[in-house]
Amino acid sequence: MSDGILTVLFFVPLFLIVLLANLADKQRLAGGSGRTVAGLTYAFHAFIFGVMAAAGAALHGIAIASKANDEIKQSITEFLSGGGSGQAEAILPVLDRLEVLGLGIWLPAAAAPLFLLPPVRRALAGFIQIDARSSTHAVAVSFVMLVVINLAVTLAVGLETLADLSEGVETDGGTLLLSVWVQQITFALWAVVGVGWLTRRRLLQTLERLRLVVPRPVEVAVGIGTGLVSVAVILALEIVAGAVGWGVDEDVQRLTEVLVGPLLGSIPGILTLGLAAGIGEETLFRGALQPRFGLLFTSVLFALLHSQYGITLSTLAVFIVGLILGLVRNRFNTSTCVIAHAAYNITLGMIAYFYPQVF
């Protein structure tokens, strides 16, 4: 449950930034300047990312100091491990990569406000479908740095270290199930608010912008079929990759087992992995972002968001699935993508449940 609470708390300031940006656009579209609200939006945005940058810079500085002084390094190790020798061994690899970790936080965080500058926004508008005058679009583009930070932290810590640390934490299936729903509902709400609900659009207009509709029978069939085809494609990819010596990373398997393993042991858990991810991730990526960022860029972001896979075969698999879902979005609607994503995850979950030897 604590993970879910942390997710909500993390997103609260981001919700406020998005709300303010939409209010600024509402004033501008109504004939006003919107500059006062836009300025407040950018100031709050710069403060949030400034705090992130300062935290990353502090880690960077601590890393440099610990390399120069063994006593500092020992003190930091004892503090992070809580005095436990066993935990200290797991912490040491993180401390050795603390300089890269700090850099991976402060550099993207410091770069995020640059996307708010009009010249940068006008340049980006030549490549993706954003309005260079829109505060909402500017903020959305800058938030890409959050994905970069998330991935940078994962790569800096290392999948092996993350797996080692995660295996030492007991996870209750019921708590994990609730956390997944909280996270994905937060994603969906972020998307709904981001495209203007509560500010520029009424609920029905918001759903129309997101292309969330009541699916027709043919769209339900297409969604289920797409999910099953996607499973076949990814299983074939793994077979081919294994034949050429590029199999699924062992640390990815260990980390996945810790993160979602408890859910794969029950039907409610498997349904949660399908339905929650389908609703949350598709509303955000295919519903809100793809019409602005385009198919390719959105698929890349979708893959990189799954930072628990690092840069491995599993990342490529998520990218391919993202492309397939994006094509479905272009041809049909986001609701069909939700069904396809749910069918894909549930099918993989059922295979793992009934035929664990496959994985």
C-alpha positions in Angstrom: 0.0 0.0 0.0 2.9 2.3 0.7 4.0 2.1 -2.9 0.6 3.3 -4.0 0.6 6.2 -1.5 4.0 7.2 -2.7 2.8 7.1 -6.3 -0.1 9.4 -5.5 2.1 11.8 -3.5 4.6 12.0 -6.4 1.9 12.8 -8.9 0.1 15.5 -6.8 2.5 18.3 -7.8 2.5 17.1 -11.4 -1.3 17.2 -11.4 -1.2 20.8 -10.2 1.3 21.7 -12.9 -1.0 20.2 -15.6 -4.1 21.9 -14.2 -2.4 25.3 -14.2 -1.1 24.8 -17.7 -4.6 23.9 -18.9 -6.0 27.0 -17.2 -3.4 29.1 -19.0 -4.5 27.6 -22.3 -8.2 28.1 -21.4 -7.6 31.8 -20.9 -5.5 32.1 -24.1 -8.1 30.3 -26.2 -10.8 32.6 -24.7 -9.0 35.6 -26.0 -6.9 36.5 -23.0 -3.2 36.3 -22.7 -3.0 33.6 -20.1 0.5 34.8 -19.3 0.0 35.2 -15.5 -1.2 31.7 -15.1 1.4 30.4 -17.6 4.1 32.1 -15.6 2.9 30.6 -12.4 2.8 27.2 -14.1 6.4 27.5 -15.3 7.6 28.8 -11.9 6.1 25.8 -10.1 7.4 23.5 -12.8 10.9 24.9 -12.4 10.7 24.6 -8.6 9.7 20.9 -8.7 12.4 20.0 -11.2 14.9 22.3 -9.4 14.4 20.2 -6.3 15.0 17.0 -8.3 18.1 18.5 -9.8 19.4 19.7 -6.4 18.8 16.2 -5.0 20.7 14.6 -7.9 23.5 17.1 -7.6 23.8 16.3 -3.9 24.1 12.6 -4.7 26.7 13.5 -7.3 28.7 15.5 -4.8 28.5 12.8 -2.1 29.8 10.3 -4.6 32.8 12.5 -5.4 33.5 13.1 -1.7 33.2 9.3 -0.9 35.7 8.5 -3.6 38.2 10.9 -2.0 37.6 9.9 1.6 37.1 6.2 2.7 35.7 7.4 6.1 32.9 9.3 4.3 32.2 6.2 2.2 32.0 4.0 5.3 29.7 6.4 7.0 27.4 6.6 4.0 27.3 2.8 3.7 26.4 2.4 7.4 23.7 5.0 7.1 22.0 3.6 4.0 22.2 0.0 5.3 20.8 0.9 8.7 23.8 -0.7 10.4 23.1 -4.2 9.0 26.1 -5.9 7.5 24.0 -8.0 5.1 22.2 -5.0 3.7 25.5 -3.1 3.5 26.8 -5.6 1.0 23.8 -5.0 -1.2 24.2 -1.2 -0.8 27.9 -1.1 -1.8 27.2 -1.6 -5.6 24.8 1.4 -5.4 27.4 3.5 -3.6 30.0 2.7 -6.3 27.6 3.9 -9.0 26.3 6.9 -7.0 28.1 9.4 -9.2 26.3 8.1 -12.3 23.0 7.9 -10.3 23.3 11.6 -9.3 24.1 12.6 -12.9 21.2 10.6 -14.2 18.9 12.6 -11.9 20.2 16.2 -12.0 21.0 16.4 -15.7 17.5 15.5 -17.1 15.8 17.4 -14.2 17.8 20.5 -15.1 17.0 20.1 -18.8 13.3 19.7 -18.3 12.5 23.5 -17.9 14.3 24.1 -21.2 11.3 22.6 -23.1 9.2 25.5 -21.7 11.2 28.0 -23.7 9.4 29.3 -26.8 12.3 28.7 -29.3 12.6 25.1 -28.1 8.9 24.5 -28.4 8.8 26.0 -31.9 11.6 23.7 -32.9 9.8 20.6 -31.5 6.6 21.6 -33.2 8.4 20.8 -36.5 8.7 17.2 -35.5 5.7 16.4 -33.4 2.1 17.6 -33.4 2.2 20.1 -30.6 1.1 23.7 -30.5 4.2 25.8 -29.6 1.9 28.4 -27.9 0.3 25.8 -25.7 1.4 25.7 -22.0 -0.1 22.2 -21.7 1.9 20.8 -24.6 5.1 22.5 -23.3 4.6 20.9 -19.9 3.8 17.5 -21.5 7.0 17.5 -23.5 9.1 18.5 -20.5 7.6 15.6 -18.5 9.4 13.2 -20.9 12.4 13.9 -18.7 10.7 12.0 -15.9 10.8 8.9 -18.0 14.5 9.6 -18.7 15.2 10.0 -15.0 13.3 6.8 -14.1 15.4 4.8 -16.7 18.7 6.5 -15.7 18.2 5.6 -12.0 17.4 2.0 -12.9 20.4 1.7 -15.2 22.7 3.4 -12.6 21.6 1.2 -9.8 21.7 -1.9 -12.0 19.1 -4.6 -12.6 21.2 -7.1 -10.6 21.4 -4.8 -7.6 17.7 -4.0 -7.8 16.8 -7.7 -8.0 19.1 -8.4 -5.0 17.5 -5.6 -2.9 13.9 -6.5 -4.0 14.3 -10.2 -3.2 15.0 -9.2 0.4 11.6 -7.4 0.7 8.5 -9.5 1.4 5.6 -8.5 -0.8 2.0 -9.4 0.0 -0.1 -10.2 -3.0 -3.1 -8.2 -1.8 -1.0 -5.1 -1.2 0.7 -5.4 -4.5 -2.7 -5.8 -6.3 -4.0 -2.6 -4.7 -0.8 -0.8 -5.5 -1.0 -1.7 -9.2 -4.6 -0.4 -9.3 -3.6 2.9 -7.6 -0.7 3.4 -9.9 -2.7 2.8 -13.1 -5.8 4.8 -12.0 -3.3 7.6 -11.3 -2.0 7.3 -14.9 -5.5 7.4 -16.2 -6.5 10.5 -14.1 -3.3 12.2 -15.2 -4.3 11.7 -18.8 -7.8 12.8 -18.3 -6.8 16.0 -16.5 -3.9 16.5 -18.9 -6.2 16.8 -21.9 -8.4 19.4 -20.2 -11.0 17.8 -17.9 -11.9 20.2 -15.1 -10.5 23.1 -17.0 -11.0 23.3 -20.8 -13.2 20.3 -21.5 -16.3 18.7 -20.1 -16.2 15.0 -19.4 -17.8 13.8 -22.6 -15.4 16.1 -24.6 -12.5 14.7 -22.7 -13.5 11.1 -23.5 -13.9 12.1 -27.1 -10.4 13.7 -27.2 -9.0 10.5 -25.6 -11.0 8.4 -28.0 -12.5 6.4 -25.2 -15.8 5.1 -26.5 -18.1 2.2 -25.9 -16.5 -0.4 -28.1 -18.6 -2.1 -30.9 -18.5 -5.9 -31.1 -16.1 -5.8 -34.0 -13.7 -3.6 -31.9 -13.9 -6.0 -29.0 -13.0 -8.8 -31.4 -10.2 -6.8 -32.9 -8.9 -6.0 -29.4 -8.8 -9.6 -28.2 -7.4 -10.7 -31.6 -4.6 -8.1 -31.4 -3.7 -9.2 -27.9 -3.4 -12.8 -28.9 -1.4 -12.0 -32.0 0.9 -9.8 -29.9 1.5 -12.7 -27.6 2.4 -14.9 -30.6 4.7 -12.2 -32.0 6.6 -11.8 -28.7 6.9 -15.5 -28.0 8.3 -15.9 -31.5 10.7 -13.0 -30.9 12.0 -14.7 -27.7 12.5 -18.0 -29.5 14.4 -16.4 -32.3 16.4 -14.3 -29.9 17.2 -17.3 -27.8 18.4 -19.2 -30.9 21.0 -16.5 -31.7 22.1 -16.2 -28.0 20.1 -13.2 -27.0 17.8 -14.6 -24.4 15.7 -13.0 -21.7 18.0 -11.4 -19.1 18.3 -13.4 -15.8 18.1 -10.3 -13.7 15.0 -9.1 -15.6 13.4 -12.4 -14.7 14.3 -12.2 -11.1 13.1 -8.6 -10.8 9.9 -9.4 -12.7 9.2 -12.3 -10.3 9.5 -9.9 -7.3 7.4 -7.2 -8.9 4.6 -9.2 -10.4 5.2 -12.8 -9.3 2.7 -12.7 -6.4 0.0 -11.5 -8.9 0.7 -14.3 -11.3 -0.3 -16.9 -8.6 -4.0 -16.0 -8.7 -6.7 -15.2 -11.2 -7.6 -11.8 -9.6 -3.9 -10.9 -9.8 -3.7 -11.9 -13.5 -6.9 -9.9 -14.3 -5.4 -6.9 -12.4 -2.2 -7.0 -14.5 -4.4 -7.0 -17.6 -7.2 -4.6 -16.8 -5.4 -2.1 -14.7 -2.5 -1.7 -17.1 -4.8 -1.6 -20.1 -6.9 1.2 -18.6 -4.1 3.2 -17.1 -1.3 2.9 -19.7 -3.5 3.0 -22.8 -5.4 6.1 -21.6 -2.2 7.9 -21.0 -0.1 6.7 -23.9 -2.4 5.9 -26.8 -5.2 8.2 -25.6 -3.4 11.4 -24.5 0.1 11.3 -25.8 0.0 9.6 -29.2 -2.1 12.2 -31.0 0.6 14.8 -30.1 3.8 12.8 -30.0 3.1 10.4 -32.8 3.3 6.6 -33.1 7.1 6.1 -33.0 8.0 8.5 -30.2 5.1 7.3 -28.0 6.1 3.7 -28.5 9.7 4.5 -27.4 8.4 6.3 -24.3 6.1 3.4 -23.6 9.0 1.0 -23.7 11.4 3.1 -21.7 8.7 3.6 -19.0 9.1 -0.1 -18.2 12.5 0.6 -16.7 12.5 -2.6 -14.8 13.6 -4.2 -18.1 16.6 -1.9 -18.5 17.8 -2.0 -22.1 17.2 -5.7 -22.9 15.2 -8.0 -25.1 12.2 -7.3 -22.9 12.4 -3.6 -23.7 12.4 -4.4 -27.4 9.3 -6.6 -26.8 7.5 -3.8 -25.1 8.4 -1.4 -27.9 7.0 -3.8 -30.5 3.8 -4.2 -28.5 3.6 -0.4 -28.2 3.8 -0.1 -32.0 1.1 -2.7 -32.5 -1.2 -0.9 -30.0 -0.4 2.4 -31.6 -1.4 1.1 -35.0 -4.7 -0.1 -33.5 -5.2 3.3 -32.0 -4.8 4.9 -35.4 -7.2 2.5 -37.1 -9.8 2.2 -34.3 -9.8 3.9 -30.9 -8.2 3.9 -27.5 -10.9 1.6 -26.1 -9.8 -1.1 -28.6 -6.2 -0.6 -27.4 -7.4 -1.1 -23.8 -8.9 -4.4 -24.7 -5.9 -5.5 -26.7 -3.5 -4.6 -23.9 -5.6 -6.4 -21.3 -5.9 -9.5 -23.6 -2.1 -9.5 -24.1 -1.3 -9.3 -20.4 -4.0 -11.7 -19.3 -2.9 -14.2 -21.9 0.7 -14.1 -20.8 -0.4 -14.3 -17.2 -2.6 -17.4 -17.9 0.3 -19.1 -19.7 2.6 -18.4 -16.7 -0.1 -19.6 -14.4 -1.0 -22.9 -16.1 2.4 -23.5 -17.9 5.1 -22.0 -15.7 7.8 -24.0 -17.4 7.3 -21.8 -20.5 8.8 -18.9 -18.6 
